[in-house]
Amino acid sequence: MKRPRHGDIERFDEWSTTYDRTPGQFFFGRIHRPVVDAVCSGRVLPRRVVDLGCGTGRLLESLLPHLPGAELVGVDPAEGMIAVARTRFAAEPRVRLEVATAEHLPLADASVDAVTTTMSFHHWDHQEMALREVVRVLAPGGRLLLADVLGIGFFGRMMRSLERHHGSGYRNAPELTGLLRDAGFSRWRRRQLWPGVPIYVVEARLAAKP
């Protein structure tokens, strides 16, 4: 299948070789920490975790020591980002990396325990389709951990006004609720990481087997 191209993917391809040296990586690290904590918070650790929009693999690198028996899969549509990630994990057989979009995941049905995505969701062109794809690959009881800017509050509404300049999907609370419900998640919750900053971690879960 031919990979779709748009401005965001091209920009991340061009950015890939210097991405890890940008000052914003400290900020992204602060977002990764609560996601890692959430992934590892269950009574049973996940055996396979997929990171969508994995970039150069920094979140996967943070997860590795906490999930010693798990396979970690990184997915990103930017070939340059995946190339850098492959260098990072050249000696790590537990990490698999794929060039793909969130709408077309190269994974079997019900084969994943947890899906993560950090600061990537607002770049997805087809969020409805992508969330249905996440539900397809998640096993019963599986979780989505989504950290992103939401269009909630004054600053969140400002971000919505910038759509198409940097991403296109800063969802407000009712829109996100509708997307998660329609995709097939049975319950979800969100928490704001810092007061006044419209960045949230959303945890959505599939129903377990009866």
Biotite code that builds the C-alpha atoms (Angstrom):
import biotite.structure as struc

atoms = struc.array([
    struc.Atom([0.000, 0.000, 0.000], chain_id="A", res_id=1, res_name="MET", atom_name="CA", element="C"),
    struc.Atom([1.388, 3.393, -0.942], chain_id="A", res_id=2, res_name="LYS", atom_name="CA", element="C"),
    struc.Atom([2.138, 5.543, 2.073], chain_id="A", res_id=3, res_name="ARG", atom_name="CA", element="C"),
    struc.Atom([0.233, 8.839, 2.090], chain_id="A", res_id=4, res_name="PRO", atom_name="CA", element="C"),
    struc.Atom([2.311, 11.998, 2.088], chain_id="A", res_id=5, res_name="ARG", atom_name="CA", element="C"),
    struc.Atom([1.452, 15.331, 3.616], chain_id="A", res_id=6, res_name="HIS", atom_name="CA", element="C"),
    struc.Atom([3.280, 18.302, 5.093], chain_id="A", res_id=7, res_name="GLY", atom_name="CA", element="C"),
    struc.Atom([3.591, 16.962, 8.621], chain_id="A", res_id=8, res_name="ASP", atom_name="CA", element="C"),
    struc.Atom([5.267, 13.738, 7.499], chain_id="A", res_id=9, res_name="ILE", atom_name="CA", element="C"),
    struc.Atom([7.662, 15.602, 5.222], chain_id="A", res_id=10, res_name="GLU", atom_name="CA", element="C"),
    struc.Atom([8.618, 18.013, 7.999], chain_id="A", res_id=11, res_name="ARG", atom_name="CA", element="C"),
    struc.Atom([9.333, 15.176, 10.420], chain_id="A", res_id=12, res_name="PHE", atom_name="CA", element="C"),
    struc.Atom([11.376, 13.368, 7.768], chain_id="A", res_id=13, res_name="ASP", atom_name="CA", element="C"),
    struc.Atom([13.525, 16.469, 7.334], chain_id="A", res_id=14, res_name="GLU", atom_name="CA", element="C"),
    struc.Atom([13.757, 16.998, 11.097], chain_id="A", res_id=15, res_name="TRP", atom_name="CA", element="C"),
    struc.Atom([14.697, 13.418, 11.948], chain_id="A", res_id=16, res_name="SER", atom_name="CA", element="C"),
    struc.Atom([18.508, 13.728, 11.957], chain_id="A", res_id=17, res_name="THR", atom_name="CA", element="C"),
    struc.Atom([18.490, 16.633, 14.432], chain_id="A", res_id=18, res_name="THR", atom_name="CA", element="C"),
    struc.Atom([15.259, 15.870, 16.307], chain_id="A", res_id=19, res_name="TYR", atom_name="CA", element="C"),
    struc.Atom([16.931, 14.358, 19.382], chain_id="A", res_id=20, res_name="ASP", atom_name="CA", element="C"),
    struc.Atom([19.106, 17.458, 19.845], chain_id="A", res_id=21, res_name="ARG", atom_name="CA", element="C"),
    struc.Atom([16.264, 19.969, 19.984], chain_id="A", res_id=22, res_name="THR", atom_name="CA", element="C"),
    struc.Atom([15.511, 21.721, 23.319], chain_id="A", res_id=23, res_name="PRO", atom_name="CA", element="C"),
    struc.Atom([11.947, 20.394, 23.274], chain_id="A", res_id=24, res_name="GLY", atom_name="CA", element="C"),
    struc.Atom([13.152, 16.885, 24.110], chain_id="A", res_id=25, res_name="GLN", atom_name="CA", element="C"),
    struc.Atom([13.339, 17.793, 27.808], chain_id="A", res_id=26, res_name="PHE", atom_name="CA", element="C"),
    struc.Atom([9.676, 18.792, 27.644], chain_id="A", res_id=27, res_name="PHE", atom_name="CA", element="C"),
    struc.Atom([8.720, 15.593, 25.837], chain_id="A", res_id=28, res_name="PHE", atom_name="CA", element="C"),
    struc.Atom([10.572, 13.596, 28.461], chain_id="A", res_id=29, res_name="GLY", atom_name="CA", element="C"),
    struc.Atom([8.309, 15.105, 31.119], chain_id="A", res_id=30, res_name="ARG", atom_name="CA", element="C"),
    struc.Atom([5.299, 13.883, 29.128], chain_id="A", res_id=31, res_name="ILE", atom_name="CA", element="C"),
    struc.Atom([6.775, 10.415, 28.650], chain_id="A", res_id=32, res_name="HIS", atom_name="CA", element="C"),
    struc.Atom([7.202, 9.770, 32.376], chain_id="A", res_id=33, res_name="ARG", atom_name="CA", element="C"),
    struc.Atom([3.482, 9.655, 33.294], chain_id="A", res_id=34, res_name="PRO", atom_name="CA", element="C"),
    struc.Atom([2.783, 7.537, 30.204], chain_id="A", res_id=35, res_name="VAL", atom_name="CA", element="C"),
    struc.Atom([5.444, 5.011, 31.227], chain_id="A", res_id=36, res_name="VAL", atom_name="CA", element="C"),
    struc.Atom([4.008, 4.964, 34.750], chain_id="A", res_id=37, res_name="ASP", atom_name="CA", element="C"),
    struc.Atom([0.515, 4.341, 33.385], chain_id="A", res_id=38, res_name="ALA", atom_name="CA", element="C"),
    struc.Atom([1.642, 1.516, 31.086], chain_id="A", res_id=39, res_name="VAL", atom_name="CA", element="C"),
    struc.Atom([3.336, -0.217, 34.017], chain_id="A", res_id=40, res_name="CYS", atom_name="CA", element="C"),
    struc.Atom([0.593, 0.418, 36.567], chain_id="A", res_id=41, res_name="SER", atom_name="CA", element="C"),
    struc.Atom([-1.486, -2.721, 36.083], chain_id="A", res_id=42, res_name="GLY", atom_name="CA", element="C"),
    struc.Atom([-1.332, -5.910, 38.119], chain_id="A", res_id=43, res_name="ARG", atom_name="CA", element="C"),
    struc.Atom([0.045, -7.724, 35.061], chain_id="A", res_id=44, res_name="VAL", atom_name="CA", element="C"),
    struc.Atom([2.638, -6.038, 32.852], chain_id="A", res_id=45, res_name="LEU", atom_name="CA", element="C"),
    struc.Atom([1.822, -5.902, 29.137], chain_id="A", res_id=46, res_name="PRO", atom_name="CA", element="C"),
    struc.Atom([3.566, -8.406, 26.897], chain_id="A", res_id=47, res_name="ARG", atom_name="CA", element="C"),
    struc.Atom([3.349, -6.287, 23.740], chain_id="A", res_id=48, res_name="ARG", atom_name="CA", element="C"),
    struc.Atom([3.198, -2.486, 23.592], chain_id="A", res_id=49, res_name="VAL", atom_name="CA", element="C"),
    struc.Atom([2.846, -0.400, 20.438], chain_id="A", res_id=50, res_name="VAL", atom_name="CA", element="C"),
    struc.Atom([3.878, 3.269, 20.301], chain_id="A", res_id=51, res_name="ASP", atom_name="CA", element="C"),
    struc.Atom([2.153, 5.183, 17.507], chain_id="A", res_id=52, res_name="LEU", atom_name="CA", element="C"),
    struc.Atom([4.041, 8.179, 16.206], chain_id="A", res_id=53, res_name="GLY", atom_name="CA", element="C"),
    struc.Atom([7.127, 6.776, 17.904], chain_id="A", res_id=54, res_name="CYS", atom_name="CA", element="C"),
    struc.Atom([9.513, 9.214, 16.231], chain_id="A", res_id=55, res_name="GLY", atom_name="CA", element="C"),
    struc.Atom([13.121, 8.340, 17.054], chain_id="A", res_id=56, res_name="THR", atom_name="CA", element="C"),
    struc.Atom([12.053, 5.900, 19.775], chain_id="A", res_id=57, res_name="GLY", atom_name="CA", element="C"),
    struc.Atom([12.582, 7.850, 22.979], chain_id="A", res_id=58, res_name="ARG", atom_name="CA", element="C"),
    struc.Atom([9.410, 6.581, 24.677], chain_id="A", res_id=59, res_name="LEU", atom_name="CA", element="C"),
    struc.Atom([10.240, 3.003, 23.681], chain_id="A", res_id=60, res_name="LEU", atom_name="CA", element="C"),
    struc.Atom([13.690, 3.496, 25.196], chain_id="A", res_id=61, res_name="GLU", atom_name="CA", element="C"),
    struc.Atom([12.083, 4.629, 28.458], chain_id="A", res_id=62, res_name="SER", atom_name="CA", element="C"),
    struc.Atom([9.749, 1.625, 28.490], chain_id="A", res_id=63, res_name="LEU", atom_name="CA", element="C"),
    struc.Atom([12.405, -1.026, 27.864], chain_id="A", res_id=64, res_name="LEU", atom_name="CA", element="C"),
    struc.Atom([13.841, -1.334, 31.407], chain_id="A", res_id=65, res_name="PRO", atom_name="CA", element="C"),
    struc.Atom([10.358, -1.393, 32.949], chain_id="A", res_id=66, res_name="HIS", atom_name="CA", element="C"),
    struc.Atom([9.043, -4.180, 30.699], chain_id="A", res_id=67, res_name="LEU", atom_name="CA", element="C"),
    struc.Atom([11.811, -6.800, 30.630], chain_id="A", res_id=68, res_name="PRO", atom_name="CA", element="C"),
    struc.Atom([9.703, -9.520, 29.024], chain_id="A", res_id=69, res_name="GLY", atom_name="CA", element="C"),
    struc.Atom([7.763, -7.443, 26.518], chain_id="A", res_id=70, res_name="ALA", atom_name="CA", element="C"),
    struc.Atom([7.997, -6.858, 22.790], chain_id="A", res_id=71, res_name="GLU", atom_name="CA", element="C"),
    struc.Atom([7.884, -3.150, 21.935], chain_id="A", res_id=72, res_name="LEU", atom_name="CA", element="C"),
    struc.Atom([6.686, -1.994, 18.523], chain_id="A", res_id=73, res_name="VAL", atom_name="CA", element="C"),
    struc.Atom([7.287, 1.515, 17.200], chain_id="A", res_id=74, res_name="GLY", atom_name="CA", element="C"),
    struc.Atom([5.185, 2.819, 14.318], chain_id="A", res_id=75, res_name="VAL", atom_name="CA", element="C"),
    struc.Atom([5.721, 6.120, 12.508], chain_id="A", res_id=76, res_name="ASP", atom_name="CA", element="C"),
    struc.Atom([4.876, 7.311, 8.986], chain_id="A", res_id=77, res_name="PRO", atom_name="CA", element="C"),
    struc.Atom([8.139, 9.308, 8.686], chain_id="A", res_id=78, res_name="ALA", atom_name="CA", element="C"),
    struc.Atom([10.865, 7.095, 7.231], chain_id="A", res_id=79, res_name="GLU", atom_name="CA", element="C"),
    struc.Atom([13.586, 9.371, 8.598], chain_id="A", res_id=80, res_name="GLY", atom_name="CA", element="C"),
    struc.Atom([12.338, 9.009, 12.156], chain_id="A", res_id=81, res_name="MET", atom_name="CA", element="C"),
    struc.Atom([12.226, 5.218, 11.872], chain_id="A", res_id=82, res_name="ILE", atom_name="CA", element="C"),
    struc.Atom([15.746, 5.199, 10.391], chain_id="A", res_id=83, res_name="ALA", atom_name="CA", element="C"),
    struc.Atom([17.074, 7.017, 13.468], chain_id="A", res_id=84, res_name="VAL", atom_name="CA", element="C"),
    struc.Atom([15.112, 4.676, 15.760], chain_id="A", res_id=85, res_name="ALA", atom_name="CA", element="C"),
    struc.Atom([16.587, 1.632, 14.013], chain_id="A", res_id=86, res_name="ARG", atom_name="CA", element="C"),
    struc.Atom([20.060, 2.944, 14.792], chain_id="A", res_id=87, res_name="THR", atom_name="CA", element="C"),
    struc.Atom([19.062, 3.466, 18.424], chain_id="A", res_id=88, res_name="ARG", atom_name="CA", element="C"),
    struc.Atom([17.771, -0.097, 18.811], chain_id="A", res_id=89, res_name="PHE", atom_name="CA", element="C"),
    struc.Atom([20.201, -1.911, 16.505], chain_id="A", res_id=90, res_name="ALA", atom_name="CA", element="C"),
    struc.Atom([21.277, -4.214, 19.340], chain_id="A", res_id=91, res_name="ALA", atom_name="CA", element="C"),
    struc.Atom([17.839, -4.633, 20.940], chain_id="A", res_id=92, res_name="GLU", atom_name="CA", element="C"),
    struc.Atom([15.888, -7.622, 19.539], chain_id="A", res_id=93, res_name="PRO", atom_name="CA", element="C"),
    struc.Atom([12.783, -6.828, 21.599], chain_id="A", res_id=94, res_name="ARG", atom_name="CA", element="C"),
    struc.Atom([12.067, -3.665, 19.596], chain_id="A", res_id=95, res_name="VAL", atom_name="CA", element="C"),
    struc.Atom([10.327, -3.864, 16.227], chain_id="A", res_id=96, res_name="ARG", atom_name="CA", element="C"),
    struc.Atom([9.990, -0.753, 14.073], chain_id="A", res_id=97, res_name="LEU", atom_name="CA", element="C"),
    struc.Atom([7.554, -0.150, 11.217], chain_id="A", res_id=98, res_name="GLU", atom_name="CA", element="C"),
    struc.Atom([6.943, 2.680, 8.742], chain_id="A", res_id=99, res_name="VAL", atom_name="CA", element="C"),
    struc.Atom([3.152, 2.938, 8.725], chain_id="A", res_id=100, res_name="ALA", atom_name="CA", element="C"),
    struc.Atom([0.282, 5.245, 9.582], chain_id="A", res_id=101, res_name="THR", atom_name="CA", element="C"),
    struc.Atom([-2.017, 4.819, 12.555], chain_id="A", res_id=102, res_name="ALA", atom_name="CA", element="C"),
    struc.Atom([-4.853, 4.057, 10.129], chain_id="A", res_id=103, res_name="GLU", atom_name="CA", element="C"),
    struc.Atom([-3.136, 0.959, 8.701], chain_id="A", res_id=104, res_name="HIS", atom_name="CA", element="C"),
    struc.Atom([-1.231, -0.920, 11.384], chain_id="A", res_id=105, res_name="LEU", atom_name="CA", element="C"),
    struc.Atom([0.857, -3.945, 10.333], chain_id="A", res_id=106, res_name="PRO", atom_name="CA", element="C"),
    struc.Atom([-0.391, -5.964, 13.312], chain_id="A", res_id=107, res_name="LEU", atom_name="CA", element="C"),
    struc.Atom([-2.784, -8.855, 13.789], chain_id="A", res_id=108, res_name="ALA", atom_name="CA", element="C"),
    struc.Atom([-6.192, -8.532, 15.416], chain_id="A", res_id=109, res_name="ASP", atom_name="CA", element="C"),
    struc.Atom([-6.198, -8.578, 19.249], chain_id="A", res_id=110, res_name="ALA", atom_name="CA", element="C"),
    struc.Atom([-2.398, -8.939, 19.363], chain_id="A", res_id=111, res_name="SER", atom_name="CA", element="C"),
    struc.Atom([-1.464, -5.959, 21.574], chain_id="A", res_id=112, res_name="VAL", atom_name="CA", element="C"),
    struc.Atom([-1.902, -5.296, 25.293], chain_id="A", res_id=113, res_name="ASP", atom_name="CA", element="C"),
    struc.Atom([-1.282, -1.541, 25.283], chain_id="A", res_id=114, res_name="ALA", atom_name="CA", element="C"),
    struc.Atom([-0.996, 1.233, 22.713], chain_id="A", res_id=115, res_name="VAL", atom_name="CA", element="C"),
    struc.Atom([0.711, 4.526, 23.496], chain_id="A", res_id=116, res_name="THR", atom_name="CA", element="C"),
    struc.Atom([0.904, 7.777, 21.595], chain_id="A", res_id=117, res_name="THR", atom_name="CA", element="C"),
    struc.Atom([2.486, 10.996, 22.843], chain_id="A", res_id=118, res_name="THR", atom_name="CA", element="C"),
    struc.Atom([2.066, 14.373, 21.139], chain_id="A", res_id=119, res_name="MET", atom_name="CA", element="C"),
    struc.Atom([1.150, 12.628, 17.908], chain_id="A", res_id=120, res_name="SER", atom_name="CA", element="C"),
    struc.Atom([-2.645, 12.330, 17.908], chain_id="A", res_id=121, res_name="PHE", atom_name="CA", element="C"),
    struc.Atom([-3.225, 15.916, 16.743], chain_id="A", res_id=122, res_name="HIS", atom_name="CA", element="C"),
    struc.Atom([-1.196, 15.123, 13.600], chain_id="A", res_id=123, res_name="HIS", atom_name="CA", element="C"),
    struc.Atom([-3.392, 12.188, 12.562], chain_id="A", res_id=124, res_name="TRP", atom_name="CA", element="C"),
    struc.Atom([-5.421, 13.012, 9.464], chain_id="A", res_id=125, res_name="ASP", atom_name="CA", element="C"),
    struc.Atom([-8.079, 10.363, 10.087], chain_id="A", res_id=126, res_name="HIS", atom_name="CA", element="C"),
    struc.Atom([-8.502, 10.062, 13.833], chain_id="A", res_id=127, res_name="GLN", atom_name="CA", element="C"),
    struc.Atom([-11.749, 8.101, 13.658], chain_id="A", res_id=128, res_name="GLU", atom_name="CA", element="C"),
    struc.Atom([-10.255, 5.437, 11.395], chain_id="A", res_id=129, res_name="MET", atom_name="CA", element="C"),
    struc.Atom([-7.037, 5.311, 13.433], chain_id="A", res_id=130, res_name="ALA", atom_name="CA", element="C"),
    struc.Atom([-8.852, 4.762, 16.728], chain_id="A", res_id=131, res_name="LEU", atom_name="CA", element="C"),
    struc.Atom([-10.870, 1.942, 15.182], chain_id="A", res_id=132, res_name="ARG", atom_name="CA", element="C"),
    struc.Atom([-7.576, 0.435, 14.045], chain_id="A", res_id=133, res_name="GLU", atom_name="CA", element="C"),
    struc.Atom([-6.209, 0.728, 17.586], chain_id="A", res_id=134, res_name="VAL", atom_name="CA", element="C"),
    struc.Atom([-9.278, -1.126, 18.849], chain_id="A", res_id=135, res_name="VAL", atom_name="CA", element="C"),
    struc.Atom([-8.755, -3.817, 16.212], chain_id="A", res_id=136, res_name="ARG", atom_name="CA", element="C"),
    struc.Atom([-5.211, -4.611, 17.345], chain_id="A", res_id=137, res_name="VAL", atom_name="CA", element="C"),
    struc.Atom([-5.881, -4.381, 21.093], chain_id="A", res_id=138, res_name="LEU", atom_name="CA", element="C"),
    struc.Atom([-6.665, -7.562, 22.993], chain_id="A", res_id=139, res_name="ALA", atom_name="CA", element="C"),
    struc.Atom([-9.784, -7.630, 25.229], chain_id="A", res_id=140, res_name="PRO", atom_name="CA", element="C"),
    struc.Atom([-9.116, -5.452, 28.255], chain_id="A", res_id=141, res_name="GLY", atom_name="CA", element="C"),
    struc.Atom([-6.312, -3.652, 26.405], chain_id="A", res_id=142, res_name="GLY", atom_name="CA", element="C"),
    struc.Atom([-5.544, 0.004, 26.943], chain_id="A", res_id=143, res_name="ARG", atom_name="CA", element="C"),
    struc.Atom([-4.771, 3.113, 24.929], chain_id="A", res_id=144, res_name="LEU", atom_name="CA", element="C"),
    struc.Atom([-2.583, 5.734, 26.652], chain_id="A", res_id=145, res_name="LEU", atom_name="CA", element="C"),
    struc.Atom([-2.872, 8.956, 24.687], chain_id="A", res_id=146, res_name="LEU", atom_name="CA", element="C"),
    struc.Atom([-0.946, 12.072, 25.750], chain_id="A", res_id=147, res_name="ALA", atom_name="CA", element="C"),
    struc.Atom([-1.667, 15.168, 23.719], chain_id="A", res_id=148, res_name="ASP", atom_name="CA", element="C"),
    struc.Atom([-2.894, 18.725, 23.550], chain_id="A", res_id=149, res_name="VAL", atom_name="CA", element="C"),
    struc.Atom([-6.678, 18.901, 23.820], chain_id="A", res_id=150, res_name="LEU", atom_name="CA", element="C"),
    struc.Atom([-8.864, 21.819, 22.845], chain_id="A", res_id=151, res_name="GLY", atom_name="CA", element="C"),
    struc.Atom([-10.010, 22.382, 26.439], chain_id="A", res_id=152, res_name="ILE", atom_name="CA", element="C"),
    struc.Atom([-9.795, 25.705, 28.270], chain_id="A", res_id=153, res_name="GLY", atom_name="CA", element="C"),
    struc.Atom([-8.463, 29.023, 26.985], chain_id="A", res_id=154, res_name="PHE", atom_name="CA", element="C"),
    struc.Atom([-5.090, 27.763, 25.725], chain_id="A", res_id=155, res_name="PHE", atom_name="CA", element="C"),
    struc.Atom([-6.620, 24.627, 24.278], chain_id="A", res_id=156, res_name="GLY", atom_name="CA", element="C"),
    struc.Atom([-9.037, 26.746, 22.264], chain_id="A", res_id=157, res_name="ARG", atom_name="CA", element="C"),
    struc.Atom([-6.097, 28.831, 21.056], chain_id="A", res_id=158, res_name="MET", atom_name="CA", element="C"),
    struc.Atom([-4.413, 25.673, 19.777], chain_id="A", res_id=159, res_name="MET", atom_name="CA", element="C"),
    struc.Atom([-7.584, 24.746, 17.898], chain_id="A", res_id=160, res_name="ARG", atom_name="CA", element="C"),
    struc.Atom([-7.377, 28.100, 16.125], chain_id="A", res_id=161, res_name="SER", atom_name="CA", element="C"),
    struc.Atom([-3.935, 27.091, 14.790], chain_id="A", res_id=162, res_name="LEU", atom_name="CA", element="C"),
    struc.Atom([-5.142, 23.890, 13.148], chain_id="A", res_id=163, res_name="GLU", atom_name="CA", element="C"),
    struc.Atom([-3.458, 23.060, 9.852], chain_id="A", res_id=164, res_name="ARG", atom_name="CA", element="C"),
    struc.Atom([-0.417, 25.112, 10.888], chain_id="A", res_id=165, res_name="HIS", atom_name="CA", element="C"),
    struc.Atom([0.804, 22.387, 13.238], chain_id="A", res_id=166, res_name="HIS", atom_name="CA", element="C"),
    struc.Atom([-1.465, 19.371, 13.234], chain_id="A", res_id=167, res_name="GLY", atom_name="CA", element="C"),
    struc.Atom([-5.183, 19.322, 12.660], chain_id="A", res_id=168, res_name="SER", atom_name="CA", element="C"),
    struc.Atom([-6.880, 17.440, 15.469], chain_id="A", res_id=169, res_name="GLY", atom_name="CA", element="C"),
    struc.Atom([-6.927, 19.280, 18.805], chain_id="A", res_id=170, res_name="TYR", atom_name="CA", element="C"),
    struc.Atom([-10.139, 17.727, 20.099], chain_id="A", res_id=171, res_name="ARG", atom_name="CA", element="C"),
    struc.Atom([-12.307, 19.170, 22.842], chain_id="A", res_id=172, res_name="ASN", atom_name="CA", element="C"),
    struc.Atom([-13.837, 16.948, 25.534], chain_id="A", res_id=173, res_name="ALA", atom_name="CA", element="C"),
    struc.Atom([-17.150, 16.104, 23.778], chain_id="A", res_id=174, res_name="PRO", atom_name="CA", element="C"),
    struc.Atom([-15.387, 15.373, 20.492], chain_id="A", res_id=175, res_name="GLU", atom_name="CA", element="C"),
    struc.Atom([-12.840, 13.082, 22.124], chain_id="A", res_id=176, res_name="LEU", atom_name="CA", element="C"),
    struc.Atom([-15.569, 11.290, 24.069], chain_id="A", res_id=177, res_name="THR", atom_name="CA", element="C"),
    struc.Atom([-17.460, 10.663, 20.842], chain_id="A", res_id=178, res_name="GLY", atom_name="CA", element="C"),
    struc.Atom([-14.356, 9.392, 19.044], chain_id="A", res_id=179, res_name="LEU", atom_name="CA", element="C"),
    struc.Atom([-13.480, 6.939, 21.814], chain_id="A", res_id=180, res_name="LEU", atom_name="CA", element="C"),
    struc.Atom([-17.055, 5.702, 22.211], chain_id="A", res_id=181, res_name="ARG", atom_name="CA", element="C"),
    struc.Atom([-17.587, 5.230, 18.479], chain_id="A", res_id=182, res_name="ASP", atom_name="CA", element="C"),
    struc.Atom([-14.256, 3.400, 18.119], chain_id="A", res_id=183, res_name="ALA", atom_name="CA", element="C"),
    struc.Atom([-15.388, 0.800, 20.659], chain_id="A", res_id=184, res_name="GLY", atom_name="CA", element="C"),
    struc.Atom([-13.736, 1.702, 23.966], chain_id="A", res_id=185, res_name="PHE", atom_name="CA", element="C"),
    struc.Atom([-15.824, 0.814, 26.986], chain_id="A", res_id=186, res_name="SER", atom_name="CA", element="C"),
    struc.Atom([-14.484, 3.455, 29.390], chain_id="A", res_id=187, res_name="ARG", atom_name="CA", element="C"),
    struc.Atom([-11.967, 6.271, 29.529], chain_id="A", res_id=188, res_name="TRP", atom_name="CA", element="C"),
    struc.Atom([-10.632, 9.013, 31.736], chain_id="A", res_id=189, res_name="ARG", atom_name="CA", element="C"),
    struc.Atom([-8.312, 11.953, 31.341], chain_id="A", res_id=190, res_name="ARG", atom_name="CA", element="C"),
    struc.Atom([-6.051, 13.949, 33.592], chain_id="A", res_id=191, res_name="ARG", atom_name="CA", element="C"),
    struc.Atom([-4.296, 17.226, 32.992], chain_id="A", res_id=192, res_name="GLN", atom_name="CA", element="C"),
    struc.Atom([-0.542, 17.073, 33.486], chain_id="A", res_id=193, res_name="LEU", atom_name="CA", element="C"),
    struc.Atom([0.004, 20.679, 34.575], chain_id="A", res_id=194, res_name="TRP", atom_name="CA", element="C"),
    struc.Atom([-2.422, 23.438, 35.576], chain_id="A", res_id=195, res_name="PRO", atom_name="CA", element="C"),
    struc.Atom([-3.063, 25.902, 32.786], chain_id="A", res_id=196, res_name="GLY", atom_name="CA", element="C"),
    struc.Atom([-1.410, 23.707, 30.139], chain_id="A", res_id=197, res_name="VAL", atom_name="CA", element="C"),
    struc.Atom([-3.867, 21.856, 27.842], chain_id="A", res_id=198, res_name="PRO", atom_name="CA", element="C"),
    struc.Atom([-1.849, 18.626, 27.759], chain_id="A", res_id=199, res_name="ILE", atom_name="CA", element="C"),
    struc.Atom([-3.678, 15.573, 29.047], chain_id="A", res_id=200, res_name="TYR", atom_name="CA", element="C"),
    struc.Atom([-3.062, 11.873, 29.446], chain_id="A", res_id=201, res_name="VAL", atom_name="CA", element="C"),
    struc.Atom([-6.142, 9.961, 28.327], chain_id="A", res_id=202, res_name="VAL", atom_name="CA", element="C"),
    struc.Atom([-6.495, 6.306, 29.299], chain_id="A", res_id=203, res_name="GLU", atom_name="CA", element="C"),
    struc.Atom([-9.090, 4.357, 27.324], chain_id="A", res_id=204, res_name="ALA", atom_name="CA", element="C"),
    struc.Atom([-9.826, 0.689, 27.870], chain_id="A", res_id=205, res_name="ARG", atom_name="CA", element="C"),
    struc.Atom([-11.560, -2.091, 25.963], chain_id="A", res_id=206, res_name="LEU", atom_name="CA", element="C"),
    struc.Atom([-13.990, -4.341, 27.741], chain_id="A", res_id=207, res_name="ALA", atom_name="CA", element="C"),
    struc.Atom([-12.439, -7.557, 29.020], chain_id="A", res_id=208, res_name="ALA", atom_name="CA", element="C"),
    struc.Atom([-13.677, -10.963, 27.923], chain_id="A", res_id=209, res_name="LYS", atom_name="CA", element="C"),
    struc.Atom([-16.927, -11.915, 29.688], chain_id="A", res_id=210, res_name="PRO", atom_name="CA", element="C"),
])
